[in-house]
Amino acid sequence: MKSDFVLDDSIIYLNHAAVSPWPVGTAEAVRAFAQENTRYGAANYTRWMRVESELRQRLA
């Protein structure tokens, strides 16, 4: 799990449930979505909604 968080060695992070660093996978997913949206706009909106629905079902 530590490899999912790449904090700089000079940072000491105390988890207090208000804000937290993003895991690497989360940052990569957001970056990929932003790049797709920048390049294609809402052309893939239907797929995005399907993926969101599937994710919500998996997490329920």
C-alpha positions as CSV (number, residue, x, y, z in Angstrom):
1,M,0.0,0.0,0.0
2,K,2.9,2.4,0.7
3,S,3.8,2.2,-3.0
4,D,0.4,3.7,-3.8
5,F,1.4,7.0,-2.2
6,V,4.6,8.7,-3.4
7,L,5.0,11.5,-0.9
8,D,8.3,13.3,-0.9
9,D,10.7,12.1,1.8
10,S,10.6,15.5,3.4
11,I,6.9,15.2,4.1
12,I,5.4,13.8,7.3
13,Y,1.8,13.0,6.8
14,L,-0.6,12.5,9.7
15,N,-3.9,11.1,8.6
16,H,-6.6,13.1,10.2
17,A,-9.5,12.3,7.8
18,A,-9.9,15.9,6.4
19,V,-7.7,15.8,3.4
20,S,-5.2,13.3,2.1
21,P,-2.7,12.7,-0.7
22,W,-4.1,10.8,-3.7
23,P,-3.0,7.3,-4.4
24,V,-1.0,7.0,-7.6
25,G,-3.8,5.0,-9.3
26,T,-6.3,7.7,-8.6
27,A,-4.1,10.4,-10.0
28,E,-3.5,8.3,-13.1
29,A,-7.2,7.7,-13.6
30,V,-8.0,11.5,-13.3
31,R,-5.2,12.3,-15.7
32,A,-6.4,9.8,-18.3
33,F,-10.0,11.1,-18.0
34,A,-8.8,14.7,-18.3
35,Q,-6.7,13.9,-21.4
36,E,-9.6,12.1,-23.0
37,N,-12.0,14.9,-22.3
38,T,-9.5,17.5,-23.6
39,R,-9.1,15.6,-26.8
40,Y,-12.6,14.3,-27.5
41,G,-14.9,16.5,-25.4
42,A,-18.1,14.7,-24.4
43,A,-18.0,12.2,-27.3
44,N,-17.5,9.3,-24.8
45,Y,-20.1,10.5,-22.4
46,T,-22.3,7.4,-22.7
47,R,-19.3,5.2,-21.9
48,W,-18.3,7.4,-18.9
49,M,-21.8,7.0,-17.5
50,R,-21.7,3.2,-18.0
51,V,-18.3,3.0,-16.3
52,E,-19.5,5.2,-13.4
53,S,-22.6,3.0,-13.0
54,E,-20.5,-0.2,-13.0
55,L,-18.1,1.3,-10.4
56,R,-21.0,2.3,-8.1
57,Q,-22.4,-1.3,-8.3
58,R,-19.0,-2.8,-7.5
59,L,-18.6,-0.5,-4.5
60,A,-22.1,-1.0,-3.1
